[in-house]
């Protein structure tokens, strides 16, 4: 399976893939190839949006726990999805 994938990548990306394959190990990464920029920039608005998404997701955990407790205690499902 791997030779087919490698052949496809060599055709698709040409010499650029050859250069990539020469310096990139197959299984374990070479940490000396990792370089990070001295500074990072980020958007506060994007960060705030992602934080809001995380809170919405985390808010469902207690809801599911309450649903499970109601089911175990009273024998019926409080919230049911169609």
N, C-alpha and C positions, 0 to 999 in steps of 0.2 A: 504494500500500500504506500509506503514512504517513497519508493522510487517514482511512482506515478505522480505523487504530489510534487516532488522536487522537479520532475521534468516539466510539469505544468507551470510551476513558478518560474522556471528558467525561460520558458517560452513567453509567459505573460509579462515578466518584468525585465528580461534580457540581462545585460551586463550588470545592472544595478543589483539584481538578486545574487549574481556570482560574487560581487564584492561583499554583500551582506553575509552570504554563507561562509565566506572565508574567515571573517572575524567573529562570527557568532557560533558558539558551541551548540551541539545538538541537544544535549539534555540539561546539564547544569550550567547556569549562567556564569560568566566570567565577571567578577565584581570590579575588576580593574577597567572594564569597558563602560562602567556606569559613571556618568558625569552629570552633575546638577548645576543649574545656574546659581550665581551668587544671591540673587533675589527672585522672589516670586510676586506676581501681581494677581489679585483676585477682586472680584466684584462683590461688594457688600450686599447688593440687591440679590444676586444669585445665591449667595450664602444664606441670606434670610429666607429665600424661597425654598431652598433645600432643607433648612431647619424646620420650616413650617410643614413640609411634606413628611419629615421624620416624625414630628409631633402628631400629625394626623394618623400615621401608621401606628405609633405607640399608643394612641388613645384607644385603638381597637383591642388591645390586649386586655385591659380590665373589663371591657364589654364582653369579650369572649369568656373570660373567667366567671363573670356574673351569670352568663347564659349557662355555662356548665354547672355552676352551683344550683341554679334554679332547676335544671334538668335532674340533677342527682337528688335534690331535696324534695321536689314536688312531682317529678316524673313527667314533666312536659318541657318542650323546648320554647323558651321565651322569644327568641328571635330565630326565624327560619328563612333561609334563602330559597327562592323558587327552583 
